[in-house]
């Protein structure tokens, strides 16, 4: 942590009544030093300015009411005027957060108005109207100009909410009650927010005014971040999702308490949670998923009770389950390998598929790391004498920068992987391990969701001509580096962008991402998916090449072949021919064309028309999930993965037919 900042915070903690040994709580005097420390470390913005003030106010408004359901257009100038000059007020002795509280009161008032309107609108005279339509995309509409416009939008929105419940076979009265409770719960939760939550929201909005990836992590968010990096937690062993206000069990994790009970199933809805063996249940319908997770998670050996709603054969079953929490290793988030057989030119070939959804790293002694896990998988793959490997990073959103360097280095000798630049510093991060852990044909599968550390690995392997990149047109396009700075105990932490990274060829992946060598149709190749579509994303840059000649091995056991343009051209032609015949890819292309032409408004009648299809799909999914190999089968069915395997098989063939002359590792275009 910044030493000046640490000393300043300790002084402030003592002034407001805490000893430095105790955990503090986020108070107004802490906001100014936290903002200053973020600014001192940010790659671009080092001083507070009127531009940053304007952006932070816009982000705070968006944070409060991203759906534009509650605030009126007339509230916006009032909020902007109230928050203007806040930074100087925060700098005064003890800080002055009156403006933040004033804006919070405006928002609470509007939420209360919407709650009362919903209850009145859904009274005895309510008539469901399936002829209305609604524009949900808040970026495509303004805040309502007055109460009349707000009522009109909300009435249509309520019809949409009711339609979703009716589509799940819920009776109208039950749907009405649930919608009313949803608004009341939102109001209650907001009214009960303590100042820590309010200040956390403001700090997070300020962080997002710097760039899309800087953020403030409250105590709870910091815990979530640490769990994801460590790949372990203590809880019931179930992955959850939020659907139509319900918390739904998506999957039971093997070895977890939920699976061991034998009482829970995928698609069960959790409607209330109780702590310990006895006591009251707290309803969780329409509660944010992160809050539900915090309630269910807990120390190993403690009890948690769940009220479950299950629909079977058109009937609803309600029951309670008591579980004893236990430690769970999130193995599905760890790197793993599968082996696939392909016939290539009359010969049976084995392709290894390595999947890892994040660059995880547990820095504690004995903790897991994705590079060590992948290294072990490569040892296993080599023993099995695989003919080629697919490195699947299509769902990998990033993680540890050091782990990205280590993973890339598994596939060449030594050399630069990435260069980070920010402010006055510039640093090249290189793989220093001389071992080449795998020397054969290599394909990297990517998508628009491959970001950050994934782009570092894909970009490095592409620049060194070590791997063929297969997937969507390009990756997400996040070319910035963040660091997480812990605050004194109880205050959480902040994540701030300190630099940009460049792949060995000298290009930043910012906005452009890593372009695929073999492009596949993807349902996510849309303009609104990618770094460049985010608020205040940093502009791309370019520097000189810093490729390392030491990465290449000219002969011997660690020799690996550089890809050449002719081979890439053959791979592209072969893939293009297969994709043109593939039904799934054809459907993706058609759906993309429809998506670009589709009216952004949602028609309530369409929601109801989809009812039968939705019910049938849910029943089919539930049946499939009873199969213990459900996830495995669904994963291996993916069209992009199957085509990546096909490209790898083609690459194996080209490796076979091309003569390799020891000591002549040159590509056709060098």
C-alpha positions as CSV (number, residue, x, y, z in Angstrom):
1,X,0.0,0.0,0.0
2,X,1.1,3.6,-0.6
3,X,3.1,4.5,2.6
4,X,1.9,8.1,2.7
5,X,-1.7,6.9,2.3
6,X,-1.3,4.3,5.0
7,X,0.0,6.9,7.5
8,X,-2.8,9.3,6.6
9,X,-5.5,6.7,7.0
10,X,-4.1,5.6,10.4
11,X,-4.2,9.2,11.6
12,X,-7.8,9.5,10.4
13,X,-8.8,6.3,12.0
14,X,-7.5,7.5,15.3
15,X,-9.3,10.8,14.9
16,X,-12.7,9.2,14.3
17,X,-12.4,6.9,17.3
18,X,-10.7,3.6,16.3
19,X,-7.4,2.2,17.4
20,X,-5.1,1.2,14.5
21,X,-5.3,-2.4,15.7
22,X,-9.1,-2.6,15.2
23,X,-11.0,-3.1,11.9
24,X,-12.3,0.3,10.7
25,X,-15.5,1.0,8.9
26,X,-15.7,3.2,5.8
27,X,-16.5,6.7,7.0
28,X,-16.6,10.1,5.2
29,X,-13.0,11.2,6.1
30,X,-11.6,8.1,4.3
31,X,-13.1,9.0,0.9
32,X,-10.7,11.8,0.0
33,X,-7.5,9.9,0.7
34,X,-8.8,6.8,-1.1
35,X,-9.6,8.9,-4.2
36,X,-6.2,10.6,-4.1
37,X,-4.4,7.3,-3.9
38,X,-6.2,5.9,-6.9
39,X,-5.3,9.1,-8.8
40,X,-1.6,8.8,-7.8
41,X,-1.5,5.3,-9.2
42,X,-3.7,5.5,-12.3
43,X,-2.0,5.3,-15.7
44,X,-3.7,8.4,-17.2
45,X,-5.5,10.5,-14.5
46,X,-3.2,11.8,-11.8
47,X,-5.1,14.9,-10.7
48,X,-8.8,15.6,-10.0
49,X,-10.4,17.7,-12.7
50,X,-13.7,19.1,-13.8
51,X,-13.8,16.4,-16.5
52,X,-13.4,13.6,-13.9
53,X,-16.0,15.2,-11.7
54,X,-18.5,15.3,-14.5
55,X,-17.7,11.7,-15.4
56,X,-17.9,10.5,-11.8
57,X,-21.3,12.2,-11.4
58,X,-22.6,10.5,-14.5
59,X,-21.3,7.1,-13.3
60,X,-22.9,7.6,-9.9
61,X,-26.3,8.3,-11.6
62,X,-25.8,5.2,-13.7
63,X,-24.9,3.2,-10.6
64,X,-28.1,4.3,-8.8
65,X,-30.5,3.8,-11.7
66,X,-29.0,2.1,-14.7
67,X,-32.5,0.9,-15.8
68,X,-33.9,4.5,-15.8
69,X,-36.9,3.2,-14.0
70,X,-36.8,5.4,-10.9
71,X,-35.2,8.9,-11.5
72,X,-36.9,11.6,-13.5
73,X,-35.2,13.7,-16.1
74,X,-35.7,16.8,-13.8
75,X,-33.7,15.0,-11.1
76,X,-30.5,14.8,-13.1
77,X,-29.6,18.5,-13.1
78,X,-30.4,18.7,-9.4
79,X,-28.1,15.7,-8.7
80,X,-25.3,17.2,-10.8
81,X,-25.6,20.5,-9.0
82,X,-25.7,18.9,-5.6
83,X,-22.5,16.8,-6.3
84,X,-20.6,19.7,-8.1
85,X,-17.6,20.7,-6.0
86,X,-17.9,17.6,-3.8
87,X,-14.2,16.8,-4.0
88,X,-13.2,20.0,-2.2
89,X,-15.8,19.4,0.4
90,X,-14.4,15.9,1.1
91,X,-11.0,17.5,1.5
92,X,-12.1,19.6,4.5
93,X,-11.2,18.5,8.0
94,X,-13.4,15.5,8.8
95,X,-14.9,15.5,5.3
96,X,-18.3,16.6,4.3
97,X,-20.5,14.0,2.7
98,X,-23.8,15.9,2.9
99,X,-24.1,16.0,-0.9
100,X,-23.8,12.2,-1.2
101,X,-26.6,11.7,1.4
102,X,-28.8,14.4,-0.3
103,X,-28.6,12.5,-3.6
104,X,-29.3,9.2,-1.8
105,X,-32.5,10.7,-0.3
106,X,-33.6,11.8,-3.8
107,X,-33.2,8.3,-5.1
108,X,-34.9,6.7,-2.0
109,X,-37.9,9.1,-2.6
110,X,-38.2,8.0,-6.3
111,X,-38.0,4.3,-5.4
112,X,-40.7,4.8,-2.8
113,X,-42.9,6.4,-5.5
114,X,-42.4,3.5,-7.9
115,X,-43.2,1.0,-5.1
116,X,-46.4,2.8,-4.3
117,X,-47.4,3.0,-7.9
118,X,-46.7,-0.7,-8.5
119,X,-48.9,-1.6,-5.5
120,X,-51.8,0.7,-6.7
121,X,-51.4,-0.4,-10.4
122,X,-51.6,-4.1,-9.4
123,X,-54.7,-3.7,-7.3
124,X,-58.1,-5.4,-7.8
125,X,-58.7,-3.5,-11.1
126,X,-55.5,-4.6,-12.7
127,X,-55.9,-6.1,-16.2
128,X,-53.0,-7.8,-17.9
129,X,-52.3,-6.4,-21.3
130,X,-50.3,-8.6,-23.7
131,X,-50.4,-6.0,-26.5
132,X,-47.9,-3.6,-25.0
133,X,-44.2,-3.4,-25.9
134,X,-41.3,-2.0,-24.0
135,X,-37.8,-0.7,-24.8
136,X,-35.6,-2.1,-22.0
137,X,-32.3,-0.9,-23.4
138,X,-31.7,2.2,-21.2
139,X,-29.0,3.5,-23.5
140,X,-31.6,3.9,-26.2
141,X,-34.0,6.0,-24.2
142,X,-34.1,9.1,-21.9
143,X,-35.1,9.3,-18.3
144,X,-38.9,10.0,-18.1
145,X,-39.7,13.7,-18.2
146,X,-42.3,13.7,-15.5
147,X,-44.4,11.4,-13.3
148,X,-46.9,10.7,-16.1
149,X,-44.2,9.3,-18.3
150,X,-42.6,7.4,-15.4
151,X,-46.0,5.8,-14.7
152,X,-46.5,4.9,-18.4
153,X,-43.1,3.2,-18.7
154,X,-43.5,1.4,-15.4
155,X,-47.0,0.1,-16.2
156,X,-45.6,-1.4,-19.4
157,X,-42.6,-2.8,-17.5
158,X,-45.0,-4.4,-14.9
159,X,-46.9,-6.1,-17.8
160,X,-43.6,-7.4,-19.0
161,X,-42.7,-8.7,-15.4
162,X,-46.1,-10.4,-15.1
163,X,-45.7,-12.0,-18.6
164,X,-42.5,-13.6,-17.5
165,X,-44.1,-15.1,-14.4
166,X,-47.1,-16.2,-16.4
167,X,-44.8,-17.9,-18.9
168,X,-43.4,-20.0,-16.0
169,X,-47.0,-21.2,-15.3
170,X,-47.5,-18.9,-12.3
171,X,-51.1,-17.8,-11.4
172,X,-51.8,-14.1,-11.9
173,X,-52.4,-13.4,-8.2
174,X,-49.1,-15.0,-7.2
175,X,-47.3,-13.1,-10.0
176,X,-48.9,-9.8,-8.8
177,X,-47.9,-10.4,-5.2
178,X,-44.4,-11.3,-6.2
179,X,-44.0,-8.1,-8.3
180,X,-45.3,-5.9,-5.4
181,X,-42.9,-7.6,-3.0
182,X,-40.1,-7.0,-5.4
183,X,-40.6,-3.3,-5.3
184,X,-41.1,-3.2,-1.6
185,X,-38.0,-5.3,-1.0
186,X,-36.0,-2.9,-3.2
187,X,-37.2,0.0,-1.2
188,X,-36.6,-1.7,2.2
189,X,-33.1,-2.7,1.1
190,X,-32.3,0.8,0.0
191,X,-33.7,2.5,3.1
192,X,-31.7,0.2,5.3
193,X,-28.4,0.9,3.5
194,X,-25.8,2.0,6.0
195,X,-23.3,4.8,5.2
196,X,-20.6,2.2,4.3
197,X,-22.7,0.9,1.5
198,X,-23.5,4.5,0.3
199,X,-19.9,5.5,0.4
200,X,-18.8,2.3,-1.3
201,X,-21.2,3.0,-4.2
202,X,-19.8,6.5,-4.6
203,X,-16.2,5.4,-4.6
204,X,-17.0,2.7,-7.1
205,X,-18.7,5.2,-9.3
206,X,-15.6,7.5,-9.1
207,X,-13.3,4.5,-9.9
208,X,-15.4,3.8,-13.0
209,X,-15.0,7.4,-14.2
210,X,-11.3,6.6,-14.6
211,X,-11.8,3.6,-16.9
212,X,-14.0,0.5,-17.1
213,X,-11.7,-1.7,-15.0
214,X,-10.9,0.5,-12.0
215,X,-13.2,-0.2,-9.1
216,X,-13.7,0.1,-5.4
217,X,-14.0,-3.3,-3.6
218,X,-16.1,-3.2,-0.4
219,X,-15.3,-5.8,2.3
220,X,-17.8,-8.2,0.6
221,X,-16.6,-7.6,-2.9
222,X,-13.0,-8.1,-1.8
223,X,-13.9,-11.5,-0.3
224,X,-15.6,-12.5,-3.6
225,X,-12.5,-11.5,-5.5
226,X,-10.2,-13.5,-3.2
227,X,-12.4,-16.6,-3.5
228,X,-12.3,-16.5,-7.3
229,X,-8.5,-16.3,-7.3
230,X,-8.1,-19.1,-4.7
231,X,-10.7,-21.4,-6.2
232,X,-12.0,-22.5,-2.9
233,X,-14.8,-21.5,-0.5
234,X,-16.9,-22.8,2.4
235,X,-20.5,-23.3,1.6
236,X,-23.1,-25.8,0.4
237,X,-21.5,-26.7,-3.0
238,X,-23.9,-25.4,-5.6
239,X,-23.7,-22.9,-8.4
240,X,-26.6,-20.4,-8.4
241,X,-28.2,-18.0,-10.9
242,X,-30.8,-15.4,-10.7
243,X,-33.9,-15.9,-12.9
244,X,-37.1,-13.8,-12.8
245,X,-36.4,-12.8,-9.1
246,X,-35.7,-16.4,-8.0
247,X,-32.4,-17.8,-6.9
248,X,-32.0,-21.0,-8.9
249,X,-29.7,-23.9,-8.3
250,X,-27.9,-24.4,-11.6
251,X,-25.5,-27.2,-10.7
252,X,-24.6,-29.3,-7.7
253,X,-20.8,-29.4,-7.2
254,X,-19.4,-32.9,-6.7
255,X,-18.5,-33.6,-3.1
256,X,-20.5,-30.6,-1.8
257,X,-23.1,-30.6,1.0
258,X,-26.0,-30.0,-1.5
259,X,-25.1,-33.0,-3.6
260,X,-24.5,-35.2,-0.6
261,X,-28.0,-34.5,0.9
262,X,-29.6,-36.2,-2.1
263,X,-32.6,-33.8,-1.6
264,X,-31.7,-31.0,-4.0
265,X,-31.9,-30.9,-7.8
266,X,-30.8,-28.6,-10.6
267,X,-33.4,-25.9,-11.3
268,X,-34.7,-26.0,-7.7
269,X,-35.6,-22.5,-6.6
270,X,-34.4,-21.2,-3.2
271,X,-37.0,-18.9,-1.7
272,X,-35.8,-18.4,1.9
273,X,-32.7,-18.9,4.0
274,X,-32.3,-19.7,7.7
275,X,-29.1,-19.7,9.8
276,X,-28.4,-22.4,12.2
277,X,-30.5,-25.4,13.3
278,X,-33.4,-23.2,14.4
279,X,-34.7,-19.7,13.9
280,X,-36.6,-17.6,11.4
281,X,-36.3,-17.8,7.6
282,X,-35.4,-14.7,5.6
283,X,-37.2,-14.5,2.2
284,X,-34.8,-14.0,-0.7
285,X,-37.1,-13.6,-3.6
286,X,-35.9,-10.7,-5.7
287,X,-32.8,-10.3,-3.5
288,X,-29.5,-9.6,-5.4
289,X,-27.6,-12.8,-6.1
290,X,-24.5,-11.6,-4.3
291,X,-26.5,-11.1,-1.1
292,X,-28.0,-14.5,-1.3
293,X,-24.6,-16.1,-1.8
294,X,-23.3,-14.3,1.3
295,X,-26.2,-15.7,3.3
296,X,-25.7,-19.2,2.2
297,X,-21.9,-19.2,2.4
298,X,-20.4,-19.7,5.9
299,X,-17.9,-21.4,8.1
300,X,-17.3,-25.1,7.7
301,X,-19.4,-27.2,10.1
302,X,-22.2,-24.6,10.5
303,X,-25.8,-25.3,9.5
304,X,-27.9,-23.4,7.0
305,X,-31.6,-24.1,6.2
306,X,-33.1,-23.6,2.7
307,X,-36.8,-23.3,1.7
308,X,-37.1,-24.8,-1.7
309,X,-39.7,-24.4,-4.4
310,X,-39.8,-27.2,-7.0
311,X,-42.2,-27.5,-10.0
312,X,-43.0,-31.0,-11.2
313,X,-45.5,-32.1,-13.8
314,X,-47.2,-28.7,-13.5
315,X,-47.5,-28.8,-9.7
316,X,-45.5,-26.9,-7.1
317,X,-43.8,-28.6,-4.2
318,X,-42.4,-26.7,-1.2
319,X,-40.0,-28.2,1.4
320,X,-37.1,-27.4,3.7
321,X,-33.6,-28.7,3.7
322,X,-30.9,-28.4,6.4
323,X,-27.3,-28.6,5.2
324,X,-23.9,-28.6,7.0
325,X,-21.5,-26.3,5.2
326,X,-18.1,-27.8,4.1
327,X,-15.0,-26.6,2.3
328,X,-15.4,-27.0,-1.5
329,X,-12.6,-26.9,-4.1
330,X,-14.0,-25.3,-7.2
331,X,-12.5,-28.0,-9.5
332,X,-14.6,-27.0,-12.5
333,X,-12.8,-23.6,-12.5
334,X,-9.4,-25.3,-12.5
335,X,-7.5,-26.3,-15.6
336,X,-8.4,-29.8,-17.0
337,X,-7.7,-31.9,-20.0
338,X,-9.9,-34.1,-22.2
339,X,-8.7,-36.4,-25.0
340,X,-10.5,-36.7,-28.4
341,X,-9.8,-39.1,-31.2
342,X,-9.7,-38.0,-34.8
343,X,-8.9,-39.8,-38.0
344,X,-6.3,-37.9,-40.0
345,X,-5.3,-39.2,-43.4
346,X,-6.3,-42.8,-42.4
347,X,-4.5,-42.6,-39.1
348,X,-6.0,-42.4,-35.6
349,X,-4.9,-39.3,-33.8
350,X,-5.3,-38.1,-30.2
351,X,-6.0,-34.4,-29.6
352,X,-5.7,-33.0,-26.1
353,X,-8.2,-30.3,-25.1
354,X,-7.1,-28.1,-22.2
355,X,-9.8,-25.9,-20.7
356,X,-9.2,-23.3,-18.0
357,X,-11.7,-20.5,-17.4
358,X,-9.3,-18.1,-15.5
359,X,-5.7,-17.4,-14.7
360,X,-6.1,-18.2,-11.0
361,X,-3.3,-18.0,-8.4
362,X,-3.5,-18.7,-4.7
363,X,-0.4,-17.0,-3.3
364,X,-0.6,-18.8,0.0
365,X,1.8,-21.7,0.7
366,X,0.6,-24.8,-1.1
367,X,-2.0,-22.7,-3.1
368,X,-3.0,-23.6,-6.6
369,X,-1.8,-21.9,-9.8
370,X,-3.1,-22.4,-13.3
371,X,0.4,-22.5,-14.8
372,X,1.5,-25.3,-12.4
373,X,-1.8,-27.2,-13.1
374,X,-1.4,-26.8,-16.9
375,X,2.3,-27.9,-16.7
376,X,1.1,-31.2,-15.0
377,X,-1.5,-31.7,-17.7
378,X,1.1,-31.3,-20.4
379,X,3.3,-33.9,-18.7
380,X,0.3,-36.2,-18.8
381,X,-0.5,-35.3,-22.4
382,X,3.1,-36.0,-23.5
383,X,3.0,-39.4,-21.8
384,X,-0.1,-40.2,-23.8
385,X,1.7,-39.1,-26.9
386,X,-0.9,-36.6,-28.0
387,X,-0.7,-35.5,-31.6
388,X,-2.0,-32.0,-31.0
389,X,-3.4,-29.7,-28.3
390,X,-6.3,-27.2,-28.2
391,X,-5.8,-24.6,-25.5
392,X,-9.4,-23.4,-24.8
393,X,-9.5,-19.8,-23.5
394,X,-12.9,-19.0,-25.1
395,X,-14.5,-18.3,-21.7
396,X,-11.4,-17.1,-19.9
397,X,-11.8,-13.5,-18.7
398,X,-8.3,-13.1,-17.4
399,X,-6.6,-13.1,-13.9
400,X,-3.0,-13.0,-12.8
401,X,-0.5,-11.3,-15.1
402,X,2.4,-13.4,-13.8
403,X,0.4,-16.6,-14.5
404,X,-0.2,-15.4,-18.1
405,X,3.6,-15.1,-18.6
406,X,4.1,-18.6,-17.1
407,X,1.4,-20.2,-19.2
408,X,2.7,-18.7,-22.5
409,X,6.3,-19.8,-21.6
410,X,5.2,-23.5,-21.4
411,X,5.2,-23.6,-25.2
412,X,8.5,-22.0,-26.1
413,X,12.0,-21.8,-24.6
414,X,12.6,-18.4,-23.0
415,X,11.8,-14.8,-23.9
416,X,9.5,-11.8,-23.6
417,X,5.8,-12.4,-23.3
418,X,4.4,-9.0,-22.5
419,X,5.6,-5.4,-21.9
420,X,3.7,-3.2,-19.5
421,X,3.8,0.6,-19.6
422,X,2.3,3.1,-17.4
423,X,3.4,6.6,-16.4
424,X,7.2,6.6,-16.0
425,X,7.6,2.8,-15.8
426,X,8.1,0.3,-18.6
427,X,8.8,-3.4,-17.9
428,X,9.1,-6.4,-20.1
429,X,7.9,-9.6,-18.5
430,X,9.7,-12.7,-19.8
431,X,9.5,-16.5,-19.4
432,X,12.8,-17.5,-17.9
433,X,12.2,-21.3,-17.6
434,X,14.2,-22.9,-20.5
435,X,12.0,-26.0,-20.6
436,X,9.6,-26.3,-23.5
437,X,6.8,-28.4,-22.0
438,X,5.0,-29.1,-25.2
439,X,6.5,-28.9,-28.7
440,X,3.8,-30.2,-31.0
441,X,0.9,-28.7,-33.0
442,X,-1.0,-26.1,-30.9
443,X,-4.3,-24.3,-31.4
444,X,-5.7,-21.6,-29.1
445,X,-9.5,-21.3,-29.1
446,X,-10.7,-17.7,-28.3
447,X,-13.9,-15.7,-28.4
448,X,-15.1,-12.1,-27.7
449,X,-15.1,-13.2,-24.0
450,X,-11.4,-14.0,-24.0
451,X,-9.9,-11.0,-22.2
452,X,-6.8,-9.5,-20.5
453,X,-4.4,-12.4,-19.5
454,X,-6.0,-14.6,-22.2
455,X,-5.1,-12.0,-24.8
456,X,-1.6,-11.8,-23.5
457,X,-1.1,-15.6,-24.0
458,X,-2.9,-15.7,-27.4
459,X,-1.1,-12.6,-28.6
460,X,2.3,-13.9,-27.6
461,X,1.8,-17.3,-29.1
462,X,0.6,-15.7,-32.3
463,X,3.5,-13.3,-32.6
464,X,6.0,-16.0,-32.1
465,X,4.2,-18.1,-34.7
466,X,3.8,-20.8,-32.1
467,X,0.1,-21.4,-32.3
468,X,-2.9,-21.0,-34.6
469,X,-5.6,-18.7,-33.1
470,X,-9.1,-20.0,-33.8
471,X,-12.4,-18.4,-32.8
472,X,-14.5,-15.3,-33.1
473,X,-13.2,-12.4,-35.2
474,X,-11.2,-11.0,-32.3
475,X,-11.0,-11.2,-28.5
476,X,-12.5,-8.7,-26.0
477,X,-9.8,-6.1,-26.5
478,X,-8.7,-5.4,-22.9
479,X,-5.1,-4.2,-23.0
480,X,-4.8,-2.7,-19.6
481,X,-3.2,-3.8,-16.3
482,X,-4.8,-3.5,-12.9
483,X,-3.4,-3.8,-9.4
484,X,-5.5,-4.5,-6.2
485,X,-4.4,-2.4,-3.2
486,X,-5.7,-3.5,0.2
487,X,-6.9,-0.9,2.5
488,X,-6.7,-1.1,6.3
489,X,-8.8,-4.0,7.8
490,X,-12.5,-3.3,7.4
491,X,-12.2,-0.8,4.5
492,X,-11.9,-3.2,1.6
493,X,-9.6,-2.5,-1.3
494,X,-9.5,-0.8,-4.6
495,X,-8.5,-2.0,-8.1
496,X,-6.8,0.6,-10.3
497,X,-5.4,0.6,-13.8
498,X,-1.7,1.2,-13.6
499,X,-0.5,0.4,-17.1
500,X,-1.2,-0.9,-20.6
501,X,0.3,-4.1,-21.9
502,X,1.7,-4.9,-25.3
503,X,2.3,-8.3,-27.0
504,X,5.8,-9.1,-28.4
505,X,5.0,-7.8,-31.8
506,X,4.5,-4.3,-30.3
507,X,0.8,-4.0,-30.5
508,X,-1.6,-3.3,-27.7
509,X,-4.6,-5.6,-27.6
510,X,-6.7,-2.5,-26.4
511,X,-9.9,-2.4,-28.5
512,X,-8.5,-4.5,-31.4
513,X,-8.0,-7.6,-29.3
514,X,-6.2,-10.6,-30.8
515,X,-7.5,-11.3,-34.2
516,X,-8.2,-15.0,-35.1
517,X,-6.1,-16.7,-37.8
518,X,-9.1,-19.0,-38.5
519,X,-12.3,-17.0,-38.0
520,X,-15.5,-18.8,-36.9
521,X,-19.1,-17.4,-36.8
522,X,-19.9,-16.5,-33.2
523,X,-23.2,-15.4,-31.6
524,X,-21.3,-12.8,-29.6
525,X,-19.6,-11.0,-32.5
526,X,-21.7,-7.9,-31.9
527,X,-20.8,-4.2,-31.6
528,X,-21.8,-4.0,-27.9
529,X,-19.5,-6.8,-26.8
530,X,-15.9,-5.7,-26.4
531,X,-13.7,-3.2,-24.7
532,X,-14.4,-0.4,-27.1
533,X,-18.1,-0.4,-26.2
534,X,-17.4,0.3,-22.5
535,X,-17.6,3.8,-20.9
536,X,-14.3,5.7,-20.8
537,X,-12.2,2.8,-22.2
538,X,-8.6,3.9,-22.8
539,X,-7.4,4.4,-26.4
540,X,-5.1,1.8,-28.1
541,X,-1.4,2.3,-28.5
542,X,1.5,0.7,-30.3
543,X,5.3,0.3,-29.5
544,X,8.3,-1.3,-31.2
545,X,8.6,-5.1,-31.5
546,X,10.4,-6.8,-28.6
547,X,10.3,-10.4,-29.8
548,X,13.1,-12.6,-28.2
549,X,15.3,-14.8,-30.4
550,X,15.8,-17.1,-27.4
551,X,12.2,-18.3,-27.6
552,X,13.1,-20.4,-30.7
553,X,14.7,-23.8,-30.6
554,X,16.6,-24.8,-33.7
555,X,17.1,-28.5,-33.0
556,X,16.9,-31.2,-30.5
557,X,14.1,-32.4,-28.2
558,X,12.7,-28.9,-27.6
559,X,12.5,-28.0,-31.2
560,X,9.1,-26.5,-32.2
561,X,8.1,-25.3,-35.7
562,X,7.1,-21.8,-36.5
563,X,3.8,-21.5,-38.5
564,X,4.1,-20.1,-42.0
565,X,1.6,-18.3,-44.2
566,X,1.0,-21.3,-46.5
567,X,0.0,-23.5,-43.6
568,X,-2.3,-20.9,-42.2
569,X,-3.9,-20.4,-45.6
570,X,-4.6,-24.2,-45.9
571,X,-6.1,-24.3,-42.4
572,X,-8.3,-21.3,-43.3
573,X,-9.6,-22.9,-46.5
574,X,-10.3,-26.3,-44.8
575,X,-12.1,-24.7,-41.9
576,X,-14.2,-22.4,-44.2
577,X,-15.4,-25.4,-46.2
578,X,-16.5,-27.3,-43.0
579,X,-18.1,-24.2,-41.5
580,X,-20.2,-23.6,-44.7
581,X,-21.7,-27.1,-44.3
582,X,-22.2,-27.0,-40.5
583,X,-25.8,-26.5,-39.4
584,X,-24.9,-24.8,-36.1
585,X,-22.7,-22.3,-37.7
586,X,-25.3,-21.6,-40.4
587,X,-27.8,-20.9,-37.6
588,X,-25.4,-18.5,-35.9
589,X,-24.9,-16.5,-39.1
590,X,-28.7,-16.3,-39.6
591,X,-29.3,-15.3,-36.0
592,X,-26.6,-12.5,-36.2
593,X,-28.3,-11.1,-39.3
594,X,-31.7,-11.1,-37.5
595,X,-30.2,-9.6,-34.4
596,X,-28.9,-6.6,-36.4
597,X,-32.3,-6.0,-37.9
598,X,-34.4,-6.9,-34.9
599,X,-36.6,-4.2,-33.3
600,X,-35.1,-3.4,-29.9
601,X,-38.6,-3.2,-28.3
602,X,-39.8,-6.3,-26.5
603,X,-43.4,-7.3,-27.2
604,X,-45.2,-8.8,-24.2
605,X,-47.2,-11.1,-26.5
606,X,-43.9,-12.6,-27.7
607,X,-43.0,-13.5,-24.1
608,X,-46.2,-15.5,-23.8
609,X,-45.8,-17.2,-27.2
610,X,-42.4,-18.5,-26.0
611,X,-44.0,-20.1,-23.0
612,X,-44.5,-23.6,-24.4
613,X,-41.0,-23.6,-25.9
614,X,-39.5,-22.4,-22.6
615,X,-41.4,-25.1,-20.6
616,X,-40.3,-27.8,-22.9
617,X,-36.7,-26.6,-22.9
618,X,-36.6,-26.4,-19.1
619,X,-38.0,-29.9,-18.8
620,X,-35.4,-31.2,-21.3
621,X,-32.5,-29.4,-19.5
622,X,-33.6,-30.7,-16.1
623,X,-33.7,-34.2,-17.5
624,X,-30.2,-33.8,-19.0
625,X,-28.8,-32.4,-15.8
626,X,-29.6,-35.6,-14.0
627,X,-26.9,-37.2,-16.1
628,X,-23.6,-36.9,-14.2
629,X,-21.8,-36.2,-17.5
630,X,-24.2,-33.4,-18.5
631,X,-21.6,-30.6,-18.4
632,X,-19.0,-32.7,-20.2
633,X,-21.4,-33.6,-23.0
634,X,-22.7,-30.0,-23.4
635,X,-19.1,-28.7,-23.5
636,X,-17.9,-31.2,-26.1
637,X,-21.0,-30.5,-28.4
638,X,-19.9,-26.9,-28.9
639,X,-19.5,-26.1,-32.6
640,X,-16.5,-23.8,-32.0
641,X,-14.7,-26.4,-29.9
642,X,-15.3,-29.2,-32.4
643,X,-14.0,-27.0,-35.2
644,X,-10.9,-26.1,-33.2
645,X,-10.3,-29.8,-32.9
646,X,-10.7,-30.2,-36.6
647,X,-8.2,-27.4,-37.3
648,X,-5.8,-29.1,-34.9
649,X,-6.2,-32.4,-36.8
650,X,-5.4,-30.5,-40.1
651,X,-2.4,-29.0,-38.4
652,X,-1.2,-32.4,-37.3
653,X,-1.4,-33.6,-41.0
654,X,0.6,-30.6,-42.2
655,X,3.3,-31.2,-39.6
656,X,3.5,-34.8,-40.9
657,X,3.9,-34.0,-44.6
658,X,6.3,-31.1,-44.2
659,X,10.0,-32.1,-43.9
660,X,11.7,-30.7,-40.8
661,X,15.4,-30.0,-41.2
662,X,17.2,-29.8,-37.9
663,X,18.8,-26.4,-37.5
664,X,16.4,-24.7,-39.9
665,X,13.5,-23.4,-37.9
666,X,12.3,-20.7,-40.4
667,X,8.9,-19.8,-41.6
668,X,8.1,-18.9,-45.2
669,X,7.5,-15.3,-44.3
670,X,10.6,-14.5,-42.2
